Amino acid sequence: MSHAVVTIDLGNSSCKLCAWESASAATVFARATLANDADLVSALREFLGKHGDAHVAVCGVGARDIEAQLRESLRALLGARFLGTPQCGLENATLAPESVGADRLFAARGAYEHVRGSAIVVDAGTALTVDALEVRARPRFLGGAIAPGPQLLAAALAQGTARLPHVDVSSVGHALGRDTREAIAAGVMHGFRGAARELVRAVASECSLESAPIVVTGGARNSLLTPPLFDVEPLADADLVHSGLRHAALDLLRSRGDA
């Protein structure tokens, strides 16, 4: 039996959706990005209405009230086809497993399925996370580091100073800014790249994963891909969190005898 699956990544700034042909097929045939606003639930219903009897799994790290409303609506709409947030399928070796963001765990699961071994997982979004996945007898999430992403860095400069403007940063340019806006963009983007490089180096070194693959995802991932930044050439996967969530959904469907 094969079911279409929709994975929902409710993040800090937006809600991202992927519709997969089935839980066991790694093919995305529809994507959408929705704003985390009052119209989120109705927009989500419209998206799901196009995908028949799909099972739905959700990963939520956004505002708790928005997530609660979304989950309640999905339960009412889907019944048993709403899978909630499945177990990620990784051993969580951190000191406080319950506090680890679900997006970090599903990104790590996605990285595991991508390389089938240990990896350093970099998610460059609203926040920058650099995490270590170690595979011995089974895959283990070891933890990592969390830092601000580019937009948060730019917003902090505007909010924390009297005269610096807010600059919308999206790409890496010259390090030598020739006016204030260029200087902010340079500081944010080159500083962000430097933070990512140092965190990857330090996390990998502490976990003896210096030669492990680096898997990069998130909306700001392209700024970390070129020019060469890391000692190991990174692998990019825009749908890494969704991929991990899909594999976790497949695990759950198998355990229920539905896959």
N, C-alpha and C positions, 0 to 999 in steps of 0.2 A: 504494500500500500504506500502511495506517495502523495504527500500533501504539499501544496504551496505554503510558503512561510513568509511572513512579513516581520522584519526586525526593526525595532524602534529604538533609536539612541536619543534620549531626552537629555540634552546638554545644558550648559550654563546659558548659552545665548540663542540656541535654536533646537529644533526637533528634526532629526534626520531619519528618513525612512528608506528601507530597501525591500523590494519584493523579489523573492527568489523563486525560481521555477519549482523547486521542491527543497525539503530539508536536506536531502542527500545530493543535490546538484548545486555546484558552486557557480551558478549563473544568475546574475542580477538582471531582471528584465524591466524594472522600473525603479526610479529613485525620486525622492522629493525632499525638500528642505522647507520646514514650516517655521513661522515665527512663534515664539513662546508668548502668545498674547491671548486675548479673550476669544479669538476665533480658532484657537488650536484644535479643540475637540471637534468642531464642525468640519474643519479642513481634514482632520484625520479620518473622520467618518466617510468623507467623500473619497479619499484615497483608498480606504479599505473596501468601499463599495465596488471598486473596479477589479477586485481580486477575489471574488467569489467566496469560497469556503476556506480561505487560508487560515492557518494557525498563526498566532501573533505572540512574539516574545518582546519584552521591553527591558532596556537598561536605562536607569534614571539616575542622574546626578545633578539635575537642575533644582529649581525651587520646589520645596516639599509640597506646597499647596497645589501647584500646577501638576506635579506628579500624582498626587492623591486623586485629583479630579480626573486625570487621564486614565488611571487604573480603574476607577469606579465606572467610567463610561465604557471602557473595554470589557469589563466583566459583564455589564448589562447587555452589551451589543453582541458579544461572542460566546458567552457561556463557557463550555469546556474547551473551546478553541483558543481561549486566552490562556497562554502558558505562564503568564507572570514573568518573573525573572528566574530562569533556570539556574541550577548550580553550574559554576563555570567549568568544573572538571579538572581544576588544578588544586594541588595541595597549597594552602596558604600558610607560609612559614613566617609571617610577620608577627610582631608582638601583640597587635590588636586587630585580628583578622576582620572583625565586624566593622571596623572603621575605614577599610580600604574601599575606595570608590569602585563601583561596579564596572565603569568604563575601563579602568586600568586592568582589571582582571580579565575582561573579555578581549581587550586588546592583546594581552599576553596569551590568551588561548588562541586568538587568531594568528599570532606570531608562531606559536607552536605548530599549528596546522600548516602554516606557510613553509617553515624550515624543518619541521620534525626533529627539533633539537633545541639546545639552549640558545638564548638570544638576549640582546639588549633591545628593549622596546621603547621607542620614542614617539610620544603623541604631542604634536605641536598645534595646540588649539588655543582656547581662552587661557588655559594654563599649559605650561610645558611640563610633561611628566617623562621621566627616564627611569625605567624599571628593569629589573633583572629576572629572567626566567632561566632556571637551571633544570636540566633534564638528566636524571640518573635512572633510578628504577622507575620513577614516574615524574611528570613535570611539576616543578615547585615554583611558586611565585615568592620571590625573596624580599620584595619591597623595592624602594628606589627613592627618587627625589621629585619634589614638586616646586616649580618656579612660575613666575608670571609669563604669559604669552605676550606677543608684540602689542596687541591692542590694549592689554592691561598696563603694560609699561608706558605706552603713550598717554593713556588716561591718567595714570598716576602723576606724570610730569605736569599735565594741565591742571589737575586738581590740587596738587601740592605746592604749586608756585603761584605767584601773583600775576606774572605777565607772559608766561609761556603758553602758546596756543595748543589746542588739541590737533594733532596731526594724524591723519588716517594713513597708517603704514601698511604696505602690502607686499613690497618687494625690496630686495637688497640693491642699493645703489652705491654711490661713492661714499667712502668714509670721511672725506673732507667736505663737510657741508659749507656752502658759500653764503647761506643766510640762515636765520633761526630755524625755519621749517626744515630745511635740508639737514641742518645740524641735529635736530631732534630725530628725524628719520634715520640718519646715519647712526646715531647713538643707540636708538632702539633696535634696529635690525642687526647691526654688527655686534652689539652687545648681546642680543638674543642668540645669535649664532655662536658667540664665544661661550655663553652660558651652557648651551646645548653641548658643545664640544667638550668642555671641561667636565660636565656632569656625566656624559657618556664615558669619558676616560676614567674618572674617579670611581663610578659605580662598577664598571667592568673590572677595574684593578682590584677593588675590594672583594669581588666575587670570583676572581680568577677566571674571568670570561673575556679576556683581552682579544682573543681570536674569534669570539662568537659573532654570528651575523648581527647586524643592526637593522631593525625593521622600523620604518618611519611612517607615521600616519598623521592625520590632523590637517586642518585648513591652512596652516602655515608651513606645511611640510616642504613645499618647493624651495623655501628659503634655506633649507638645510641640505638640499640635494646637490646644488651647484653654486659656486665651484667646489672642488673636493674639500670636504670639511673634516671627515673622520679618517682614522687609520684603516678602517675596513669600509669598503664601498657599501653604502646602505641600500637596502631594498625598500621600495615604496609600495604601500598598499592603502589606497584611499578608503577602503571599506573594512579596515582591520577589526574595529570593534564589532561591526555587523557580522563579519565572518566568524569571530569567536562566539557571538551570540547565536548564530545559526547552528554551529556545531553543538553548542550546549542544548539548543532546542531539539536537535536530532537525538542527542543522548536521552532527553526526557521522553520524546515520542517512542523511542525504542523500548524504554523501560515500561511504557504503558501498552506496548504491543501495537502502536499505531504507525510504525515505520519499518 
